[in-house]
Amino acid sequence: MIQVRIWDLPTRLFHWALAALVIALIITGNVGGDAMVWHFRCGYSVLTLVIFRVCWGFVGGYWSRWRQLACTPAELVKYFKSNNFFSLGHNPVGSVSVLAMLLFLSLQVATGLFSDDEISNAGPLTSLVSERLVGMATQWHKSFGKLIIFFLVITHVLAIAWYFFKKKNNLIKAMVDGNKLSPEPAQSSNDQPRDWLKALVILLFCAGLVYALIQSGAAPMLSALN
C-alpha cells in the first residue's frame, strides 16, 4: 500500500472550521437573545468559507477539485452495485453529500441575510427586498432550511460511523492528516506553503466580498434611520 496525500491543508482546515461553525450556528440560533450576535457572525463566516470552497474547487489540490467529484448517475449505480468500491477521493455518495451540504448551507445563509424575526433581529439585506420576500426567506430559514441542515449533519455523522465500524475505514483520520493508502501509485494533491498562501489570498478575497455584501445592505438601513 502506498501513502498518498489526498486532502491538502486548506481543504482540511475548511472542513473542520465549517463543522465548528455549523455547530455554533445551531446552538446560537436555538439559544437566541444575545447569542444572535454570534449567530450572525458565524453565518457570515460560513458564507465566506462556502465561497472559498467553490473557488478552491477550481484551483485547489487535485482531489479537492470539482472534476474529481464522481457523482454521475453511472458512478452512483456502480457504487451501489459493488461490495468493494474503492475511491481515494470522495466516493459517489460522498460527492453528492458534499454538493448537497454546500448548496443547502448557501441557501440557509442566504435566507438568513434577508430574514427578520420582527422582534430584535434582522438580516443585513432585508432593506433591499420586499416584505413578501423577507417573509418567505424567514420562513425557510427558521423551518425547512434548518430541518434540512439538521438532516444533512446527522446523515454525515452516521455515514462516518458506518464506514468506521462496518467497513473499518477511518474517514476522520484522512481529514486530519490528509493521507490515504492506495494499492497502486496515484496522483497526490499539491500541499506546499505556496499552496497555503494561495488559499489564504483567496480566503481574504472571499471575506472581502462578504463584507462588501453586508455593507451594501447596511447603508440603506443607516440612511433610513438618519
HELIX and SHEET records of a PDB file:
HELIX    1   1 LEU A    9  VAL A   31  1                                  23    
HELIX    2   2 GLY A   33  ALA A   35  5                                   3    
HELIX    3   3 MET A   36  VAL A   59  1                                  24    
HELIX    4   4 TYR A   62  SER A   64  5                                   3    
HELIX    5   5 TRP A   66  GLN A   68  5                                   3    
HELIX    6   6 PRO A   73  LYS A   81  1                                   9    
HELIX    7   7 PRO A   92  LEU A  113  1                                  22    
HELIX    8   8 THR A  126  LEU A  128  5                                   3    
HELIX    9   9 GLU A  131  GLN A  139  1                                   9    
HELIX   10  10 TRP A  140  PHE A  144  3                                   5    
HELIX   11  11 GLY A  145  PHE A  165  1                                  21    
HELIX   12  12 LEU A  171  ASP A  177  1                                   7    
HELIX   13  13 PRO A  193  LEU A  225  1                                  33    
SHEET    1   A 2 ILE A   2  ARG A   5  0                                        
SHEET    2   A 2 ASN A 179  SER A 182 -1                                        
END                                                                             
